[in-house]
Amino acid sequence: MIVTEAVSSYLAGLRPEPDPVLSEMEAHGAREDIPIVLPETGQLLALLATTRRARRVVEIGTAIGVSTLYLARSLPSDGTIVSFDIDRRRQAAARDYLDRAGVLDRVDLRLEDARLGLPQLQGSFDLAFVDGVKTQYQEYLDLLLPLLGERALLVVDNVLLRGTVAEGRSDGAWNDEHIANARAFNERVLSLAEFEGTALPVGDGVLVAVRRT
Ligand SMILES: C[S@@+](CC[C@H](N)C(=O)[O-])C[C@H]1O[C@@H](n2cnc3c(N)ncnc32)[C@H](O)[C@@H]1O
């Protein structure tokens, strides 16, 4: 937790009730210990995609489709989100939920390592969401930068790793290597000359950057 218990429960109380499909996905994630975006992160993704009027979105790490759902619901009917995952079972569950939520026609699920799939993508994207393996973030970034068009948003989850990144101390789950990687990644993105960005203490820490030109 990166904000106080009181702040966290107050914010949770402000959250509108999730719809039945999203509730089911959240219960699935909790039951099988599948890491999915926290509700406030999902809401931030939806807000950013809507504000940017994103039509083409790319996502690294579908899991069971929670963040994909928040993003897909924010796209116009001719919008698309290309989402990568390497776990066949999770992707099948995501396909089912996204179908039931009525957004599957906007989602292009790819069962492939994003590091192999990203170089095959054509054209430019309006928003990229990074939520794969934390130690691979630098590799994803190298492959995403050529795909991001003018005013594109780069959104990255878990940049604070439960606060360990700020404290510089392992919590048993995130080790010193994870912390050093996250720090180097955050510093790199926030110093990219062509981007304007900030890291927000939302959820597990979300970095948001926009391409200036
Ligand atoms: C944190 S979960 C994604 C959660 C999802 N974004 C959500 O909030 O609902 C990370 C996912 O990345 C997938 N993954 C791991 N390595 C990957 C890679 N190289 N390319 C694509 N996906 C990967 C894992 O299988 C896992 O399901």
The ligand as an SDF file (V2000), in Angstrom:
LIG
                    3D

 27 29  0  0  0  0  0  0  0  0999 V2000
    0.2700   -8.0680  -14.1270 C   0  0  0  0  0  0  0  0  0  0  0  0
   -0.3600   -9.2150  -15.2420 S   0  0  0  0  0  0  0  0  0  0  0  0
   -1.3300   -8.2170  -16.3230 C   0  0  0  0  0  0  0  0  0  0  0  0
   -2.5820   -7.7370  -15.6660 C   0  0  0  0  0  0  0  0  0  0  0  0
   -3.5570   -7.0340  -16.5920 C   0  0  0  0  0  0  0  0  0  0  0  0
   -2.9160   -5.9170  -17.2660 N   0  0  0  0  0  0  0  0  0  0  0  0
   -4.7350   -6.5100  -15.8100 C   0  0  0  0  0  0  0  0  0  0  0  0
   -4.5580   -5.5680  -15.0720 O   0  0  0  0  0  0  0  0  0  0  0  0
   -5.8220   -7.0480  -15.8960 O   0  0  0  0  0  0  0  0  0  0  0  0
    1.0420   -9.5420  -16.2520 C   0  0  0  0  0  0  0  0  0  0  0  0
    0.7640  -10.4790  -17.4190 C   0  0  0  0  0  0  0  0  0  0  0  0
    1.8580  -10.3530  -18.3220 O   0  0  0  0  0  0  0  0  0  0  0  0
    2.0330  -11.5960  -18.9640 C   0  0  0  0  0  0  0  0  0  0  0  0
    3.3880  -11.6250  -19.5530 N   0  0  0  0  0  0  0  0  0  0  0  0
    4.5470  -11.9950  -18.9620 C   0  0  0  0  0  0  0  0  0  0  0  0
    5.5780  -11.8390  -19.7980 N   0  0  0  0  0  0  0  0  0  0  0  0
    5.0570  -11.3430  -20.9500 C   0  0  0  0  0  0  0  0  0  0  0  0
    5.6190  -10.9800  -22.1960 C   0  0  0  0  0  0  0  0  0  0  0  0
    6.9490  -11.0600  -22.4020 N   0  0  0  0  0  0  0  0  0  0  0  0
    4.8080  -10.5490  -23.1780 N   0  0  0  0  0  0  0  0  0  0  0  0
    3.4590  -10.4620  -22.9530 C   0  0  0  0  0  0  0  0  0  0  0  0
    2.8800  -10.7720  -21.7820 N   0  0  0  0  0  0  0  0  0  0  0  0
    3.6530  -11.2110  -20.7940 C   0  0  0  0  0  0  0  0  0  0  0  0
    1.7990  -12.6090  -17.8520 C   0  0  0  0  0  0  0  0  0  0  0  0
    1.4400  -13.8640  -18.3830 O   0  0  0  0  0  0  0  0  0  0  0  0
    0.6880  -11.9390  -17.0390 C   0  0  0  0  0  0  0  0  0  0  0  0
   -0.5780  -12.4730  -17.3600 O   0  0  0  0  0  0  0  0  0  0  0  0
  1  2  1  0
  2  3  1  0
  2 10  1  0
  3  4  1  0
  4  5  1  0
  5  6  1  0
  5  7  1  0
  7  8  2  0
  7  9  1  0
 10 11  1  0
 11 12  1  0
 11 26  1  0
 12 13  1  0
 13 14  1  0
 13 24  1  0
 14 15  1  0
 14 23  1  0
 15 16  2  0
 16 17  1  0
 17 18  1  0
 17 23  2  0
 18 19  1  0
 18 20  2  0
 20 21  1  0
 21 22  2  0
 22 23  1  0
 24 25  1  0
 24 26  1  0
 26 27  1  0
M  CHG  2   2   1   9  -1
M  END
$$$$
